[in-house]
Amino acid sequence: MSSSNHTESEQLLITEDSECELEQIELELLLEGIHRFYGYDFRNYAIPSLRRRIWHHVHAEGVSSISALQDKVLHDRSCFERLIYNLSIPVTEMFRDPKLFLTFRQTVVPLLRTYPYIRIWHAGCSTGEEVYSMAILLHEEGLYEKSRIYATDMNSRSLQQAKEGVFDIKRMKQYTKNYMEAGGTRSFSEYYTAKYNSVIFQPYLKKNMIFAEHNLATDRSFNEFNVIFCRNVMIYFNDQLRDHVHGLFHESLSHFGILVLGAKESIHFTNYSEAYETLDRVEKIYRKIK
Ligand SMILES: C[S@@+](CC[C@H](N)C(=O)[O-])C[C@H]1O[C@@H](n2cnc3c(N)ncnc32)[C@H](O)[C@@H]1O
């Protein structure tokens, strides 16, 4: 028996509870500190994956607690930058979910043909693979010349890579397969030149791309778009931040503008579900109707 008349298992539960509470406080203080000092707002990211990533970073930085990480992050900008990179989960690929790109070609491209000018926003574009995929698709459909593709992310390191358009040659086999499944009409290797272990995409694909840092949690709408892609970004947000970002997209889309979400995402169960009609339920393609 413990001194406070609790059984051993009760005492264990109390200790676990207070450790959880302490961890929650440390996590909140870290996020508050980052927000106040650096202006990045992770306070409304979904806790389970955020917590996992932060603990991963605690170990990677060789410190022993979230509070110790807070000290390091606030006093050492390079530690903060490494943390941002880890929290941003820059995982992507070309023609990711090929069936979506195929459906986009078949369902959305005919609508885009009727527009004099096309503005597309890739929000959370990571290292740019999705953006080059879109440029290739529009090029093949004869629409690239009248398009502007705005590619944004909060992670400046990923954006820099996206701007360079240089990718690992080892991934080209998978990307070629994705491209064909996405309805590609040419030989994929036409679009890049190989050099050592990398490939660089043809400069003409970059001509109408505009890259900029933009944080969905803190920055505003900056243009009006016919299409917005935001895939595999909001899965890391809580409901409040997700609704906020949907507000931003709703405000940024023109009437009948198209919203494309990731395979595990949906407009349903958000505050904006009534504002869109579904063009493809499986591929998560929606059209703004009000
Ligand atoms: C998993 S990647 C998705 C990349 C691409 N859209 C795709 O589906 O392949 C998530 C991206 O969202 C970005 N991101 C996360 N939070 C963000 C925010 N608040 N504002 C802008 N970008 C954010 C990350 O930096 C990362 O590059």
The ligand as a MOL file (V3000), in Angstrom:
LIG
                    3D

  0  0  0     0  0            999 V3000
M  V30 BEGIN CTAB
M  V30 COUNTS 27 29 0 0 0
M  V30 BEGIN ATOM
M  V30 1 C 2.0140 14.9050 -46.9470 0
M  V30 2 S 2.4570 16.3870 -47.7690 0 CHG=1
M  V30 3 C 1.2790 16.3910 -49.0930 0
M  V30 4 C 1.8820 16.8050 -50.4010 0
M  V30 5 C 0.9510 16.7010 -51.6310 0
M  V30 6 N -0.1820 17.5700 -51.5050 0
M  V30 7 C 0.4960 15.2800 -51.8670 0
M  V30 8 O -0.6400 14.9390 -51.5620 0
M  V30 9 O 1.3110 14.4800 -52.3250 0 CHG=-1
M  V30 10 C 1.8200 17.6000 -46.6470 0
M  V30 11 C 2.3430 18.9980 -46.9460 0
M  V30 12 O 1.5090 19.9380 -46.2710 0
M  V30 13 C 2.3160 20.9980 -45.8250 0
M  V30 14 N 1.6450 21.6870 -44.7150 0
M  V30 15 C 1.3630 21.2310 -43.4770 0
M  V30 16 N 0.7970 22.1910 -42.7330 0
M  V30 17 C 0.6870 23.2780 -43.5390 0
M  V30 18 C 0.1940 24.5920 -43.3600 0
M  V30 19 N -0.3050 24.9830 -42.2000 0
M  V30 20 N 0.2510 25.4560 -44.4010 0
M  V30 21 C 0.7760 25.0720 -45.5940 0
M  V30 22 N 1.2840 23.8520 -45.8230 0
M  V30 23 C 1.2400 22.9660 -44.8070 0
M  V30 24 C 3.5990 20.3100 -45.3950 0
M  V30 25 O 4.6800 21.2060 -45.3370 0
M  V30 26 C 3.7610 19.2290 -46.4530 0
M  V30 27 O 4.5790 19.6540 -47.4980 0
M  V30 END ATOM
M  V30 BEGIN BOND
M  V30 1 1 1 2
M  V30 2 1 2 3
M  V30 3 1 2 10
M  V30 4 1 3 4
M  V30 5 1 4 5
M  V30 6 1 5 6
M  V30 7 1 5 7
M  V30 8 2 7 8
M  V30 9 1 7 9
M  V30 10 1 10 11
M  V30 11 1 11 12
M  V30 12 1 11 26
M  V30 13 1 12 13
M  V30 14 1 13 14
M  V30 15 1 13 24
M  V30 16 1 14 15
M  V30 17 1 14 23
M  V30 18 2 15 16
M  V30 19 1 16 17
M  V30 20 1 17 18
M  V30 21 2 17 23
M  V30 22 1 18 19
M  V30 23 2 18 20
M  V30 24 1 20 21
M  V30 25 2 21 22
M  V30 26 1 22 23
M  V30 27 1 24 25
M  V30 28 1 24 26
M  V30 29 1 26 27
M  V30 END BOND
M  V30 END CTAB
M  END
